[in-house]
Amino acid sequence: MKAIDKLREDFPILFQEVNDEPLIYLDNAATTQKPKQVLEALNQYYQQDNANVHRGVHTLGERATSAYEGAREKVRQFIQAHSTKEILFTRGTTTSLNWVARSFGDQFVEAGDEIVISYMEHHSNIVPWQQLAKRKGAILKYIALTSEGELDMNDAREKITNKTKIVSLAHVSNVLGVTTPIKELVQLAHEVEAIMVVDGAQAVPHMPVNVQELDVDFYAFSGHKMCGPTGIGVLYGKQHWLEKIEPIEFGGEMIDFVYEQDSTWAELPYKFEAGTPNIAGAIGLGAAIDYLTALDMSQIHAYEQAIVEYVLPKLQAIEGVSVYGPSTTANHSAVLSFNIDGVHPHDVATAMDMQGVAVRAGHHCAQPLLSYLEVKATARASFYFYNTLEEADKFIDAVIATKEFFNHGII
């Protein structure tokens, strides 16, 4: 990974002042900033290659199609899928998970079947399964967490039974920062002939992911959380499942032939991608993958872990601050959720913004988790590879200053 100062030059947005203070952007779990290389790829497409894909034989159409399908191949390599037939472009993780619930779920889940998730899930990995359970008369079960906020594997072994049809879990929690032992859970699911679905939105941007090694059946993630554009995401699915399940969106592109009363579907992956796709988004995602690959995902992961090892103990040492998630760094991503005693998280985030530090506050689309933790909201700082240890220090200083302000009126 190149030197951090040189790397940061690729992100012009970081070099600005907010409230007369240098911006420190620590809301990367919500969305990441985009390097110049991604913005240039988007401009290149719109200024030089703009055309629809797959349909035209003219030069612009050929160039657009080549760039779009080239991005699919980059995704395949990035997550080490077997074939581009297993890579579906979607609007993002939420859409990807909804597709699985609507396609696989509606075809294979029956009354009395069980769907297993956990208390740490994002709403996008809860609500689709709730709705599926209602439609089919299935039962939704939650795996408990340990006192450290990690998945309780003993409870997982009890919850995953012969009645389980789907297990769907986050690879990394967007609130607790905990990494889930996906390979072990895949084994538990497959032992009872259930499928394993993974929300990888907080994993793919931060660590190497090999879907074949994990042996997951479906894996979802978003482009905007990994330096790519908004509105583009990926659903990986094992080819044999994608061949069995039906699409849920219909129209142009996804058909083979349309008769008066029936239609046949295009081959994979196109049978799931109805209509004109987000061509620019896919190309931008491909450029983001090029950028991350050049940095090396293993080095990105190691760098972020070094930040966690540096900042987590400092945050934990502040009197009157509660930190949620694992107390050690071994199983902790660069997501840090915390509260200052007696201060609403929204007030914390506002006070920190006045100091130039951008953190998130709220329920983080994880209300069942916050209910489980018996809190209504938290503040959350989330780091990425372009954040520095100096910014980590300023974050800690801002937390202390915010605490002092609300305790004593001094900032």
N, C-alpha and C positions, 0 to 999 in steps of 0.2 A: 504494500500500500504506500502510495507516494506521501511525501511530507504533508502534515495537516494544513500548514499555512498555504502551501501551493494548491492543495486540494480544495480548500475553501474558496479560492479564486474562481472556481467553476460555478459558484452559487452566488450571483450578484445580490440576491435578496437579503443575504446575511449582513451586507455592509450598509446598514441604514440605522437611523436612530428612531426610537419609539419613546415618546414622552421625554424627549431630550436626553435619552440614555441609549447606549449602544444595544442593539437588539441581541437578545440571547434566546434563540428559538428552541423551546423544550416541549413541543407538542407534536413530536414525531410519530407517536402512536395513532394520532388522529389523521395526519397526512404529512408527508415529507416534502422538502423543497426539491426543485428540479434543477439539475445542472445545465449549463449552456449547451452541452452536447445534445440533450433531449429537446430543448427549445429549438435548436437549429435543425434537428431532424423533422420536427413538426413544420417549421417554416419551409424546409426543402420540399416536403410533400405538397403543401398547399401552393407554393409558388412555382414548382416545377413539374410535379407529377400528378396533380389532382385529377382523378378519374375514378369511376366505379370499378370494382374488382370482379374478376371471373367472367365478365360478360363481353367486354370489348376486345376486338382484335387489333385496334389501333395502338399506336406506340405508347400513349399515356396510360391506357388501360393495362397494357402489358407491364409497364413499369410499376404502376400501383399494385397490381396483383403480385408481382415479384417481391416487392417490399413487404406487403401484407403477409404473404406466405413465408417469406424469410423470417419475419417476426415470430411466426408459429414455430419454426424450426429452432429459433433461439430459445424460446420458452422450453421446448422439449429438451434441449441440451442442458438448460439451466437447472431443471428439476430432475433430469435424467430419466425421462419417460422413455418407453420402448419405441413409440411411434408418434408422429404428428397426428395420426388418427385419434389419439387419446387427448389431444389438446383442443379444448373448446374456448373460444373467446366469448366473454360475457361482459356485463356492465361492472362487475365487481364481485366480491365475496358473497354479498347478500344475494345477488341474483344466482350465483353458482349454487348456493345451498338450497335456495328455493327450487331450482331446476331438479335437484336430486329428490327433494321431498315430493314434488309434483309428478316426476316421471317414475323413478324407482318406487317411491312410496305408494303412489296410487296403483301401480301395477302389482306389487308384491306384498304389501302390508294388508293384513286381514284383521277382523275383529278379534280382540284378545291378545294380539301380538304386542310385544313390548319394544319401546324405543328408549334407549339409554343415553342421557347426556349428563352434565355435571352442573354444580352450582356456580362454577366460574365462567359460564358461557356468556358471550355477547348475545344481545337480543336476536341477531341474525341467525344464530345457531340455537335459538329457543323457539321463537314464534312459528317458523315453518313446521317444526315438529309438533307443536301444540295443535296447529291447524290440521295437520295430517292425522293426528290422534283423534281429533273430533270427527273428521270426515269418515274415518275407517273404524271407529270404535276401538282404537288401540290404547295402550297404557303408556304414559310418559313417566319415566323414572329418573331420579337424580342421584348421581354419585356424590357422596359427602366429601368434605375436605378435612385435612388434618388441622391441628392447631396452628401450623405454620402456613396454612393456606395452600398446601399441595394436595393433589388428588389422593384420596384415601384408597390405596390399592386393595386393601382388604375388603372395603365396601364395594369396590368395583367387581371383585370376584363374586360377591354375593348378588349384586344387581344384574350382572350379565349371566343370563340363564338360557336354557333351551327354548324359552319363549321369546328371547330377544331376536329381533329382526334387523335392527339398525343400532349401531353405536356411533354417536357423532360428538366429537370433542375438539376443543381448541388445542393446537400444538403449543401455543404460548398464550397465557392470559393477558388481556389488554388492561387489566386492573392490577393484578397481583404480581405480574412479571414472572410467574412460575412456568417452567417448561414441563410439559406432560410426557411421560414415558410411552410414546406412541407405539413403538415396536411391541412392547409387552401387552399393550391393550389390543393391538391388532391380533395377536395370538389368542387372547381371550375371546375376542369376537369371532374369529374364524373357527375356533374349537366348537362353537355352538351354531356354526353356519350363518352367522350374522355378517352384515357388511360393516366396514369401518369407513366413516366419513370424517374428514379432518378440516377444520377451519385453520388455514395456515396464514392468515392475514398478518399476524405478528411474528411469524417464523421465517417465511421466505425472504423478507428484506434483510434479515439479520444473521442468518446462519446457512451453511450448505444444507440443502434438502435433496434427498434421493428417494423418489417415490417408489421405485422398484425395490430398493433395499428396505424401506419401511413396509412394503407390501400392502399399502392402503388401497381401498377400492375407489374412493373419490377424494380429491384434495382441492381446496378452493383458496384463492388468494386474489389480492387487488393490486393494480399497477400503481396507484397514487401513494401507496405506503412504501414503495421501493423506488422512488425518484422518477416514476412514470406519470403520465397524465391521469386526470380523473376520468371516470366513466369507462374504464377498461379493466377487465379482470380475466381470470382463467378458472376454468373447471377442468381438472384432470380426472379422467375416468378410465379404469381398465377397459381395454377394447371389447372384451367379451360382454361386459355389462352394457356398454354404449350400443353394442349391436342388438341387445335384447330389449332395451327400454325404448319407449316412444318419445318423440319430441313433444314439447308443450307449446311451442310457438310455430305458427304456420304462415306460409306465404311464398314470396320469391326466394330464390337461392337454395332453399332446403328441399326442393322437390326434384324427383327424377322425371315423372310424367304426370300431368293432370288430365284426368278423364272427366266426363260430365258429373259423375256421381262418386268418384273416388280418386285418390292420388297415391303415387308411390314416392318413396323418399330417396334423396341423394345419398351417396356413400358418406361414410365418416370422413371428416368431422362435420361436413356441411349440412347434414340432416338436422342438426340442432341450431344452425345459425341462420334464422329466417331474416329476410330483408337485407338492406344495405347495412353492413357492419360498421363499427367505429374504426374505420381504416386508419385515420390519423392516430387514434389512441393506440392501436396495435403497433404501428410503426414507432410511436414514441416509447411504448413499453419495450420494444426491441432495442431501441437506443439506450434505455435505462439498463437493460440487461447487459449490453456491451460495456457500459460504464462500470457496473458492479463487478462484472467478470474481470475487467482489467485491474480493479482494486484487489480482487481475490476475496471471496466470501469467507474463507477461513480467517483471513487477516481482519476483515471487518468484525467478525464475531469476537476474535481475541481482543481487538481494540475496545469494543463496547464492554466486554467483560472487565477490562482494566478500569474503565470509567466506573462501572458498578462497584468494583472492589475499592475504589477511591472514595466515591461519594456516599455509598450506603452507610458505612459506619459513622460518617460525619453527621448524616441526617438523623440516625438513630441516637446519637449522643446529645441532641438538642433537647433539653428538658421541656416538657409540655408538648412534645410532638409525638404523635402516634404514627407508626409506619406499618403498612399492611403488606402481607406477603412473607416469603421466607426471610428469616433473620440472618441467614448466611448467604454468601454470593454464589455458591456452587451451582445452584439450580435457579438462579435469578437473572432475568433479562434486564435490559436497561430501562425498564418501566418501574417508576417509584411512585406509589400512591401513599398519601399522608394526610393528616389533619393536624391543625394547631388547636389545642384545647380551648374551647370556648369561642372559637372564631368560625363563622360559616365559611366553607370552602370557596364560595363565590367572592367573599370579601378578601380571602387570601389571594386568589388569582388576580383580583383587581389591584390590590396593593402591590403585588409582585410585578404586574404589568406597568405600574407607575415607575418601577425601577428597571424597566426594559426587559424583564424576564417573562416570557410567554409560557404559561403552564395552563393546563385544562382543569376545570372544576365541574363537578356534577356527578351523575350516576354512571357515566361512561357507557351508556347502553348496556348496563349490567345490573338492573334493579333486583333480580333475585339474589345475586351475589351480595349486594349491599344490604339487603334484608337479612341475609344469612350472617353477615358480619355485624349486624345491628347498628349500621350507620346509614344516614340518608344520602350522604354524598362524601366525596373526598376531593382533594386537590391531587393532580398527577403531573409529574415531570417525566418526560420520556426522551432519551438521548439517542443520537444517531452518530454515524462515523465522522460527520463534519463538526460535531461538538468537541470542545477542548476541555482539558482539566482546569484551565483558567475560568471557563464558563461554569464548570461544576463548582468552583470556589465561589463565584459570584451568585450562583443559585443558593448555596448554603448561606451566604451573607444576606441574601434577600429574604430567606425564610426567617432568619434570626431578626432582621430588621422589621419584618412584618409582625412577628410575635411581639417585639418590643413596642411597636406602634399601638397595637390593640391592647396591650397590657398597661402601657404607660403614656401613650400619646406621643412617642418619639420615633422618628424614622430618618 
